[in-house]
Amino acid sequence: MNPYIPNKNPRFAIIDYRASSETLNYLKKLKIEPIKTVKCLDLQEPVDGHPDMVMHMIDEKTFVVAPNVFEYYLDVFKDKGIKVIKGGKTLSRNYPEDIAYNVARIGSYAVHNTKHTDQVLRYYLEEAGLEFIHVNQGYTKCSLCAVTESKAVTSDVILHEKLKSYNIDCMYINPKIVLLKGFEYGFIGGCTGLINNNVFLATGKIKDEEILKTLQTFIQHAGYIYEEASSQQIIDLGSIIPIL
């Protein structure tokens, strides 16, 4: 099972410490307790609170976490039935030294620039039976959102073509619709995702009506309801990670 495709309503959701009160209240209305990230001082400011930069969920009860913030999450999860494993790679500011845990999942595949995947994370993913697909894109979790085990949305053209070659039904979305302060734009995987077994959640509004309607149709055909967590422009928060 892909833990990023929840089969019920989660207990918790990990979210960037800068998430708006509107977004946090949306989660609370679903009876999901938000867990705010801690700032990772070793990363660039726009992404220093993005959960998908510092952790990866192996299964619904196990995370591999970067040494930079390991102690924080060890403490956060200690009474929640979650196992936290320290990764081997300490992150630093500049690419590719910041991508070790930003691995995407779709079906039985882990997708990443395997030259830079954290080796502890890779070990546990391969132990879980996943096959790695190498791509030159390092921010694959940022760039990819799994919708089902065989459907995905991506904001990376090369990743889009690669996944299609593996018979994955993949929709491409221009990343320029996504806000990420400090950069020209963000990534679709960082602002969308399945929040429970019914809802595909966007962090805000897509202003391009044509893209919005195409995405809504794609999501509906996959069997999910498309919802927005806020009335603001869709923003890259580095994923909202549900925990069952």
C-alpha positions in Angstrom: 0.0 0.0 0.0 1.2 3.5 -0.9 0.9 5.5 2.4 0.3 8.6 0.5 -3.0 7.1 -0.7 -4.9 6.9 2.6 -7.8 4.3 2.8 -9.6 6.2 5.6 -9.6 9.5 7.4 -6.2 10.1 9.0 -5.6 11.0 12.6 -3.0 13.6 11.8 -1.5 15.5 8.9 2.0 17.0 8.8 2.0 20.5 7.3 4.4 23.4 6.8 4.6 25.5 10.0 3.6 28.6 7.9 0.3 27.1 6.7 -2.6 29.6 6.9 -5.2 29.4 9.7 -7.8 28.8 7.0 -5.9 25.6 5.8 -5.4 24.4 9.4 -9.1 24.9 10.2 -10.1 23.0 7.0 -8.1 20.0 8.4 -9.7 20.3 11.8 -13.2 20.3 10.3 -12.3 16.9 8.8 -11.2 15.9 12.4 -7.6 15.7 11.3 -5.1 17.1 13.8 -2.5 19.3 12.1 1.1 18.7 13.1 3.3 21.7 12.1 6.8 21.1 10.9 9.8 22.7 12.5 12.0 25.1 10.5 15.0 23.3 9.1 17.7 25.9 9.3 19.9 24.2 6.8 17.5 24.6 3.9 16.6 27.6 1.9 13.9 29.7 3.6 11.1 29.1 1.0 11.3 25.3 1.7 12.6 25.2 5.2 9.3 24.0 6.6 8.3 21.6 3.7 7.8 18.1 5.2 8.6 16.4 1.9 12.1 17.9 2.0 13.0 16.3 5.4 11.0 13.1 5.7 9.5 10.2 3.8 6.7 7.9 4.9 7.7 4.2 4.3 4.3 2.9 5.4 1.5 4.3 7.6 3.5 3.7 10.8 7.1 4.4 9.7 9.0 7.5 8.7 12.6 8.1 7.6 13.7 11.6 8.7 16.7 13.7 8.0 19.2 14.0 10.9 18.8 17.8 10.8 15.3 17.5 12.4 15.2 14.0 13.7 15.0 14.8 17.4 12.0 17.1 16.8 10.0 14.4 15.0 11.1 11.7 17.4 9.6 13.7 20.2 6.4 14.7 18.2 5.6 11.1 17.3 6.7 9.3 20.5 3.1 8.8 21.8 1.4 8.4 18.4 2.4 4.9 17.4 4.8 6.1 14.7 8.3 4.7 14.3 10.9 7.4 13.3 14.2 6.2 11.7 17.1 8.5 11.3 18.3 8.9 7.7 21.9 8.9 6.7 22.1 12.1 4.8 22.3 15.5 6.6 20.7 18.0 4.3 22.3 21.3 3.4 21.2 24.4 1.5 22.0 23.9 -2.2 20.9 21.4 -4.8 21.6 18.5 -4.9 22.4 18.4 -1.2 18.8 19.1 -0.3 16.9 16.4 -2.2 17.8 13.1 -0.4 14.4 12.5 1.0 12.2 14.1 -1.7 11.2 10.7 -3.3 7.9 10.3 -5.1 5.7 7.1 -4.9 3.4 5.8 -7.5 2.2 2.2 -7.6 5.1 -0.1 -6.8 7.6 2.5 -7.8 9.8 5.0 -6.0 10.8 7.8 -8.4 13.9 9.9 -7.8 17.3 10.9 -8.9 18.9 7.8 -7.5 22.4 9.3 -7.5 21.2 11.4 -4.5 18.7 9.2 -2.7 19.4 8.8 1.0 20.7 5.3 1.4 18.8 4.5 4.6 15.6 5.5 2.9 16.5 3.5 -0.2 17.1 0.4 1.9 13.7 0.6 3.6 11.9 1.3 0.3 13.5 -1.6 -1.4 12.8 -3.8 1.6 9.1 -2.8 1.2 9.3 -4.1 -2.4 9.5 -0.9 -4.3 11.4 -0.6 -7.6 13.3 2.6 -8.2 12.8 4.6 -11.4 15.7 6.9 -12.0 15.0 10.4 -13.3 17.3 13.5 -13.4 14.7 15.6 -11.5 15.7 15.6 -7.8 12.5 17.1 -6.4 10.2 14.3 -7.5 7.9 14.4 -4.5 7.5 18.1 -5.1 6.8 17.5 -8.7 4.5 14.4 -8.5 1.2 13.7 -6.8 -0.2 10.1 -6.8 -3.9 10.0 -7.3 -4.3 6.2 -7.5 -1.8 3.4 -7.8 -1.8 4.0 -11.6 -2.8 7.7 -11.9 -0.7 10.8 -11.1 -0.4 14.5 -11.6 3.0 16.1 -12.3 4.4 19.6 -13.1 7.6 18.2 -14.7 7.5 17.5 -18.5 10.3 14.8 -18.4 8.7 13.1 -15.4 5.4 13.1 -17.2 6.9 11.3 -20.2 8.9 8.8 -18.0 5.8 7.8 -16.1 3.7 7.3 -19.3 6.4 4.9 -20.4 5.6 2.8 -17.3 1.8 2.8 -18.3 0.9 5.4 -15.6 -1.9 7.7 -16.5 -0.3 11.0 -15.9 -1.6 14.5 -16.2 0.8 17.4 -16.8 0.1 20.7 -15.1 2.1 23.9 -15.8 3.9 24.7 -12.5 3.5 28.5 -13.1 0.0 28.3 -11.5 1.6 27.4 -8.1 2.7 30.0 -5.7 6.0 29.6 -3.8 7.4 32.8 -2.3 11.0 33.2 -3.0 10.8 31.3 -6.3 9.2 31.9 -9.7 6.7 29.2 -9.0 6.2 26.0 -6.9 5.4 22.4 -7.8 2.1 20.6 -8.1 3.0 17.7 -5.7 3.7 20.2 -2.9 0.2 21.7 -3.1 -2.1 18.8 -3.9 -2.7 15.3 -2.5 -5.1 12.8 -1.1 -6.1 13.8 2.4 -8.4 10.8 3.0 -10.2 8.1 1.1 -12.7 10.6 -0.4 -11.0 13.9 -0.9 -8.2 15.1 -3.2 -7.1 18.3 -1.6 -5.5 21.4 -3.2 -4.0 24.0 -0.9 -5.9 26.8 -2.6 -7.5 28.0 -5.8 -6.1 27.4 -9.4 -6.8 30.7 -11.2 -6.4 29.2 -14.7 -10.0 28.0 -15.3 -9.0 25.6 -18.1 -6.4 23.8 -16.0 -8.7 23.7 -13.0 -11.6 22.1 -15.0 -9.2 19.5 -16.6 -7.7 18.6 -13.2 -11.2 18.4 -11.6 -12.3 16.0 -14.3 -9.2 13.9 -13.9 -9.7 13.7 -10.1 -13.4 12.9 -10.4 -12.7 10.1 -12.9 -10.3 8.6 -10.4 -13.1 8.4 -7.9 -12.3 11.4 -5.6 -13.9 14.7 -4.7 -11.8 17.8 -5.5 -11.6 20.3 -2.7 -9.7 23.5 -1.8 -8.3 24.1 1.7 -8.3 27.8 1.3 -9.6 30.7 -0.7 -6.1 31.9 -1.6 -4.0 31.1 -4.6 -2.8 27.5 -4.6 0.6 27.4 -2.7 3.4 24.9 -2.5 3.5 23.7 1.2 5.8 20.8 0.5 2.9 18.3 0.7 0.4 17.8 3.4 1.2 14.3 4.7 -1.7 12.3 6.2 -1.0 9.9 9.0 -3.6 7.2 9.7 
